[in-house]
Amino acid sequence: MKVCLACSAGGHLSEMLQLKPFYGKRGHYFVTFRRPDSESLARNERVFFIERPARNPLLFIVNAFQSLAVLLKENPDLVVSTGADVALATCWWAKLLGKKVIYIESFCRPFVPGVTGKMVEPIADLFIVQWREVQKHYPKSVYGGPIF
């Protein structure tokens, strides 16, 4: 099984790294944007750097094409994402290509749903929340508890 790990740099990447017991023994690669922590990760892991949309429609278009190119090149079986914006197109393309999508809503979202989470939940095969309080906003979600 090959796993695409799609997430923003920073806290989302920190959350993803907590999942290494799951993905560490499988073929995997990361999709994120450039930042010191993600560049450091690239020293020991396969990392594809794509544009961060940051709610800019033009940058989202660039991100969407880059995301599709990586998915077509790597052909993963599964996409796992901890958010946020940089991973949105990867999740949607993956679903359109018949791949499984697991989304884990960020630890920093205890009460209010995130924008990316709201956009991915309808297509996610498994949508996990880390806080019970936010679960009411996501009808398809399951409570998984905190990653940290």
N, C-alpha and C positions, 0 to 999 in steps of 0.2 A: 504494500500500500504506500502510495506517495501522498504526502500532506503538504498543502500550501498553508503557510501561517501568515495571514494578512493582518497587519495592525499598524497603527501610528507609532512613531517613536515616543520615547518618554514613558509615562505610566502605563500605557497600553502595552508597550513592549515589555515592561517589567512584569506585567501580569502574564503575558504569553510565555515568558521565560520560566515562570512557575509551573508551566505545564510540561516541562521537559520529560518527566517520567512517562508521559503519554507519547510524545512525538520523537523522543530521543532514539528509540530503537527502530524507527521507521525512516524511510527516505523522506526528506523534508527540505523545504526552503522557505525563506522569509520574503515578504513583499512589504516594503515600508518606504519612508522618505529619508533623505540624508539629514543626519544630525550626529553629534559626536557619539552618542550611545549606540546608534545603529551602525555607524561606521566602525566602531569598535567591535560590534558583533560580527561584522563582515570579515574580520581577521580569522575567525574560526568556523563560520557558518556560510552557507550559500545565501546571499542576500541580493534581491533585485530592488534597485532604487527607482521609484516612480514619483511623479509629481504629486505634491500635496495640494488638494483642491482648495482648502481653506474657504469654502463657500463661494468661490469664484467660478462662475459658469464656464469660462474659457479654460481655466486650469482643470476643471472637472472633465472637460472633453479630452484634454491631453491625457489626463489620468486614465480615462476610460479606454483609450486606444492602447496605452502602455500596459494596462491591466490585461486586456485581451491578448496582446502579443505574448506576455509572460505565460498566461494560461495555455495558449496554443502551443508554445514551445515546450513547456514542462509537463503538460497533460496530467495534473494531479487527480487522484481519486476523490479527495476530500479537501475542502477549504475550512479552516478554523480561523475565526476572527475574534479579537477582543475589542474591535473598533479602532479607530473612528473613521473620519471622513476618507482617509486614503484607502480604506478597505472596501468602501461601498460598491464601487464598480466591480471589483474582483468578486465579491459575493454574488452580485446579480449576473455577471457573465458566467460564473461557474454554474449557477442554477440553470441558465439558458443552455449551457453545454451538457447538461445532464449529470453534473457532479453533485455530491452531497455537500451541504453547508451547515456548519455548526457555528453559532454566534454566541458569545458570552458577553452579556452586558457588563460594562465597566464597574469596578468596585467603587468608583467615585460617583455612582448613580444610585444612592440608597433610597431616594424618594421620587425623583422625577425622571422619566424616560429620556434617553438621549436621542438626538435627531437620527443618527445612523441606526440605532437599535430599532426605532420606529419604522425605518425604511427597509430593514432587513428581515424583521420578524415575519412578515407575510410569506417569505420564500424560504426561510430557514427550515431545515429538516429537524434540527434540534436548537432550541433557543433557551439558554440558561441565564438565570438571574442570580446575583450574589447576595441580594437582600430581599427578604420576604415582602417588605413594604412596597417595592417597585413592581412586584409580580402582578398586581391588580391592573397595571397599565398594559400588560402583555398577555392576552388570552391564551396563546400557545406555549407560554413559557413554563419551565420547570425550575424549581429552586435547587441550586447546586451548592449553596454556601460560599463563603469567601475563598478566593484563590490564595490569598496571603495568609 
